[in-house]
Amino acid sequence: MQLPTHEDMQLLIKAIENLKAEDNLIKDYIYPIALAFVSAVMGSLFGYYVVLKREKVEVEKEKIDATNKLLLEAIDCFHDLEAIKGNYLGKLTDNPAQRLACVPPILMHHRPSNPEFAGMFYLAKEASKIFSNRTFQETQDNFANIPRIKLVFENYNTALEMWKTRNELVLPVFEAIVSGNSATGVANVRFEDMVRPVGHAKIAQLVDLNEKVLSLTDDLLADFMKLMMELPKISEQLISKKIMGQYGQVFKPEFSPETQATVSKRVPVNQEALSRILGA
């Protein structure tokens, strides 16, 4: 609906006021009715404009709230993964057996993540502003893509389940290894001595699970950091700067050099040694 301009309303009022110069019938009857009608129209249009403006402000505020809520959830997940990695940071070599033995059972007090995405659908509605001149793959990888964001949180929940499963499986195996090699701890046992108490198949199963969860944890730390760095920049392109100035900004997480080093530090496994264990 297009509202009348100020000039349009001025012309209409002037035309009505010109009626004053006409005879008494027009002056006494038509002029008051016309003036009342114009006043009513102007009041209705002004009220309509105020409602529209209020609704726009509320929509923009909801965008800010939803984005900040999602970012806070991402921070919680990131710190949980960072704490898990802290249990073995700096201890890994490229030896698959050593990597299994040096990662202890992890104390799991972390809750699954179930963020609310309803308030983030402004990304989908206005994605064309972000995705113009992008390839299909760039579009899929971009954090303006809601399925991409959801996948990160789903993978986080998968990682938690994998760590819990690992805990359940390694504890009795580690106890058996220690019992069969009482002169040394698990982390210092040779691969042959690890196999002897429980069998090769069990060790191969745990090595495979261990490598998958280590890799997924590293990937998720990088993904969450990227999400928290990119999403505020994307959102600021799609939210009114005036409203952000009045109501509040989109939260921008910052990462210390130590945190960035934790995320970037990855020790690749020796693929040849891994293949020998899994393929034997």
C-alpha positions in Angstrom: 0.0 0.0 0.0 1.5 3.4 -1.1 0.9 6.2 1.4 -0.1 9.7 0.0 2.8 12.1 0.0 2.9 15.3 2.0 2.3 17.3 -1.2 -0.8 15.3 -2.1 -2.3 16.0 1.3 -1.5 19.7 1.1 -3.3 19.9 -2.2 -6.4 18.2 -0.9 -6.6 20.5 2.2 -6.1 23.6 0.0 -8.9 22.4 -2.3 -11.2 21.9 0.7 -10.4 25.3 2.1 -11.2 26.9 -1.2 -14.7 25.8 -0.7 -15.0 28.6 1.9 -15.4 31.0 -0.9 -18.5 29.3 -2.2 -22.1 29.9 -1.1 -23.4 29.1 2.4 -24.6 25.6 1.5 -21.1 24.5 0.6 -19.6 26.4 3.5 -22.0 25.1 6.1 -22.4 21.5 5.0 -19.9 20.2 2.5 -16.8 21.9 4.0 -17.1 20.4 7.6 -17.9 17.0 6.2 -14.9 17.0 3.8 -12.6 18.3 6.5 -13.7 15.7 8.9 -13.2 13.0 6.2 -9.6 14.2 5.4 -8.8 14.3 9.1 -10.0 10.7 9.6 -8.0 9.5 6.6 -4.9 11.2 7.7 -5.3 9.8 11.2 -5.8 6.3 9.9 -2.8 6.5 7.6 -0.6 7.8 10.4 -1.7 5.0 12.7 -1.0 2.5 9.9 2.4 3.9 9.4 3.2 3.8 13.2 2.1 0.1 13.3 4.2 -0.8 10.3 7.2 0.9 11.8 6.7 -0.8 15.2 6.4 -4.2 13.6 9.6 -3.6 11.6 11.5 -2.7 14.7 10.3 -5.8 16.5 11.3 -8.0 13.6 14.8 -6.5 13.6 15.1 -6.9 17.4 14.0 -10.6 17.0 16.8 -11.1 14.5 19.4 -9.8 16.9 18.1 -11.8 19.8 17.9 -15.1 17.8 21.4 -14.6 16.4 23.0 -13.8 19.8 21.2 -16.8 21.4 22.6 -19.1 18.7 26.1 -17.7 19.1 26.0 -18.2 22.9 25.0 -21.9 22.2 27.9 -22.2 19.8 30.3 -20.8 22.5 29.1 -23.4 25.0 29.7 -26.2 22.5 33.1 -24.9 21.5 34.3 -24.7 25.1 33.1 -28.2 25.8 35.1 -29.5 22.8 38.1 -27.4 23.8 37.9 -29.0 27.3 37.8 -32.5 25.8 40.8 -31.8 23.6 42.7 -30.5 26.6 42.8 -34.0 28.0 45.3 -35.1 25.2 46.6 -31.8 23.8 50.3 -32.1 23.2 50.4 -35.8 23.9 49.6 -37.3 20.5 52.1 -38.8 18.1 51.3 -40.2 14.7 51.3 -43.8 16.1 47.7 -45.1 16.1 48.2 -47.4 19.1 49.9 -44.6 21.1 47.1 -42.2 20.3 44.5 -44.7 21.6 46.5 -45.3 24.8 47.3 -41.7 25.6 43.7 -40.4 25.5 42.2 -41.3 28.9 38.5 -41.9 29.5 36.9 -38.4 29.3 34.7 -37.1 32.1 31.4 -36.4 30.2 29.2 -33.8 31.9 28.3 -32.1 28.6 24.7 -31.7 27.5 23.5 -32.3 24.0 22.8 -29.1 22.0 19.4 -28.3 20.7 19.4 -24.7 19.5 16.3 -22.8 18.3 16.5 -22.0 14.6 13.1 -20.5 14.1 14.4 -17.0 14.6 17.2 -17.5 12.1 15.0 -17.9 9.0 15.7 -14.3 8.1 18.9 -15.8 6.7 16.9 -18.0 4.3 14.6 -15.1 3.3 17.4 -12.7 2.5 20.1 -15.2 1.4 20.2 -13.7 -2.1 22.0 -10.7 -0.7 24.8 -13.0 0.6 24.8 -15.7 -2.2 25.0 -13.5 -5.2 27.9 -14.4 -7.5 28.7 -17.5 -5.4 29.2 -21.0 -6.7 26.9 -23.8 -5.5 29.6 -25.2 -3.3 30.4 -21.8 -1.8 26.6 -21.4 -1.1 26.5 -24.8 0.7 29.5 -24.0 2.8 28.5 -20.5 3.8 27.1 -19.9 7.3 24.2 -17.9 5.8 23.0 -21.4 4.9 20.8 -22.7 7.8 21.3 -26.4 7.0 25.1 -25.8 7.2 24.7 -24.3 10.7 22.4 -27.1 11.8 24.9 -29.7 10.6 27.6 -28.3 12.9 25.3 -28.7 16.0 24.2 -32.2 14.9 27.8 -33.3 14.5 28.5 -31.9 17.9 25.9 -34.2 19.4 27.3 -37.1 17.4 30.8 -36.3 18.8 29.4 -36.4 22.4 27.9 -39.8 21.8 31.1 -41.1 20.2 33.1 -39.9 23.2 30.7 -41.6 25.6 30.9 -44.9 23.6 34.7 -44.7 23.6 34.6 -44.2 27.4 32.5 -47.4 27.8 34.7 -49.5 25.5 38.2 -48.4 26.6 37.8 -48.6 30.3 37.7 -52.5 30.6 40.3 -52.8 27.8 42.7 -50.4 29.6 42.2 -52.4 32.8 42.9 -55.6 31.0 46.1 -54.2 29.4 47.3 -52.8 32.8 46.7 -56.2 34.4 48.6 -58.0 31.7 51.5 -55.5 31.7 51.7 -54.5 35.4 55.2 -53.1 35.0 54.1 -50.1 32.9 51.1 -47.9 32.3 48.8 -48.1 29.3 50.4 -45.2 27.4 53.8 -46.9 27.4 52.7 -50.4 26.4 53.8 -51.7 23.0 51.1 -52.6 20.4 51.8 -56.3 20.8 51.3 -56.1 24.5 48.0 -54.2 24.0 46.7 -56.9 21.7 47.7 -59.9 23.9 45.1 -59.5 26.7 42.1 -58.5 24.6 42.8 -59.6 21.0 43.6 -57.7 17.8 40.0 -57.2 16.8 39.1 -55.3 19.9 42.1 -53.0 19.7 41.5 -52.4 16.0 37.8 -51.5 16.8 39.0 -49.0 19.4 41.8 -47.5 17.3 39.2 -46.9 14.5 36.8 -45.3 16.9 39.5 -43.2 18.5 40.7 -41.8 15.2 37.2 -40.9 14.1 36.3 -39.1 17.3 39.7 -37.3 17.4 39.2 -36.1 13.8 35.6 -35.1 14.3 36.5 -33.1 17.4 39.2 -31.2 15.5 36.8 -30.5 12.6 34.1 -29.2 15.0 36.4 -26.9 16.8 37.4 -25.3 13.5 33.7 -25.2 12.4 32.4 -23.6 15.5 35.2 -21.0 15.4 34.4 -20.2 11.8 30.7 -20.0 12.6 31.2 -17.6 15.4 33.5 -15.4 13.3 31.4 -15.4 10.1 27.8 -15.3 11.4 28.0 -11.9 13.0 29.4 -10.4 9.8 26.6 -12.0 7.7 23.9 -10.9 10.2 25.0 -7.3 10.2 24.4 -7.2 6.4 20.8 -8.3 7.0 19.8 -6.3 10.1 19.0 -2.6 10.2 22.1 -0.8 11.4 19.8 1.9 13.0 18.0 -0.7 15.1 21.3 -2.3 16.1 22.5 1.1 17.2 19.4 1.7 19.3 18.7 -1.9 20.6 22.1 -3.7 20.7 24.7 -5.2 18.5 25.2 -8.8 17.3 27.6 -10.5 19.6 31.1 -11.0 18.2 33.1 -13.7 20.0 36.9 -13.2 20.3 39.5 -15.9 20.5 42.8 -15.6 22.3 46.1 -16.7 20.5 46.2 -19.7 22.9 42.6 -20.8 21.9 43.4 -20.4 18.2 46.6 -22.5 18.7 44.5 -25.2 20.4 42.1 -25.3 17.4 44.8 -25.3 14.8 47.1 -27.9 16.4 46.3 -31.2 14.7 48.6 -34.2 14.7 47.8 -36.4 11.7 47.8 -40.2 12.2 50.3 -42.4 10.3 48.0 -43.7 7.6 50.2 -46.7 6.7 50.4 -47.8 10.4 46.6 -47.3 10.7 45.9 -49.4 7.6 48.0 -52.2 9.0 46.1 -52.3 12.3 42.6 -52.0 10.6 43.4 -54.3 7.8 45.1 -57.1 9.7 
